[in-house]
Amino acid sequence: MSNRLLHTMIRVMDLDKSIDFYTRHLGMKLLRRKDYPSGEFTLAFVGYGDEDDNSVIELTHNWGRKEPYEIGTAFGHLAVGVEDIYGTCDKLAKEGVKIPRPAGPMAHGGSVIAFVEDPDGYKIELVQK
């Protein structure tokens, strides 16, 4: 077996809201979820396919956290390929999802993209497939 990316972990404030965003709005599946009472955190893994063959997102919820996380200046975004970027953005807008960069061609040529935000403010780039 060759090396491959397994998952990307992000910390979230409201795990149920984040699971809803990634599953209902972006069409991922909740692959697994486990509470760790001794560490006071829960991990949930979401993605488009089985973890044996696909990279996924690990949502980490630390119990009792009151202050939002700082996303930081080094993190950029996650990217998701979609079949109909304009239709996807219309649907997400109707659901109240923030779309800081509407669908359209990149400024310097290339792909048609959009940027949306998850409930914690993480940027998700949508790329027309």
Secondary structure by P-SEA (a helix, b strand, c coil): ccccccbbbbbbccaaaaaaaaacccccccccccccccccbbbbbbcccccccbbbbbbbbbccccccccccccbbbbbbbbccaaaaaaaaaaacccccccccccccccccbbbbbcccbbbbbbbcc
